[in-house]
Amino acid sequence: MLNREFVFDRSCMYGSLKAQSDQVDAIDQLNQRFGESVFYMFYNPPTVPVTVRYPVKSKRPVTLVKLGCRVFFSKEVHAVLDTLHKDRSPTLKAIMEGGATSKWRLDEWVSDYLLPCKVGQRFDESMQDDLCMLVERRTGPIGAAIAVSIALPKD
């Protein structure tokens, strides 16, 4: 297991994401309750196809990121999942093709949508219980989500 080769291409599957799963239902319920507050972020290599051999013997500088981390509306990801049989996982190709209005690079999503408050929701102290439920009551792959808090200056 110390010497291994990983091949990434557009046929690779996001194996932790399953069609008709409890995770999909939970995200739909959260978005119904809080508005479009939960997005999907998929981790990808900077470019595909790519082959990575372990152990890594030298650094590979990244000069161009054609793919990388991508953020999607949950409704678009769920539409892709709706085309699959129960417990099947989507491919990189299917997710990228299904992201009709999203598939933002992470830095684009943060600067163009999150920081100018075009997505997400502001929470104040009166919503503490809702915020805890949204951020802390997760299990499995969704537990790897990144929560971002941005403190705005007081007026």
C-alpha positions, 0 to 999 in steps of 0.5 A: 500500500506504500506504492500506489497510483491514482488516476483522476479523470472525468469518469471518477466518482464522488463515492461518498455522495449517493443518490436517494440518500439521507444526506440529500434529504437532510440538505433539502430540508435545511435549504427549505428551512434556511433558504439556499444556505447549503452548497456542495464543494467538491475537491478535485485535482487542479487539472484532469486527467492526472496520475499521481504516484505515491510515494511522491518523490518530488514537488509538482508545482501547480501553475494553472488550476483548470478544475480544483475545488468547485462549489455547486448549488445543491439543487443542481447536484440533486438534479444529477442525483435524481438521474441515478439509481439509489446508492449510485454515485455521480461522476465528475463529468455528470456533476460538471455538466449538471452545474448549469448556473454554478460550478464556481471555483472556490475563490470565485464563489467566496469573493463574488457570492459569499462576501457580498451576501448574495448567498448564505444567511446572516445569523444573529444571537437570536438564531443561535440554536438554528446555527448550532443545528446547521453546523454541528449536527452533521455526520459522515461525509457532510461532516467534512464541510467547512463553516465560514464565519465572517464578522462584519464591522459594526455600523 
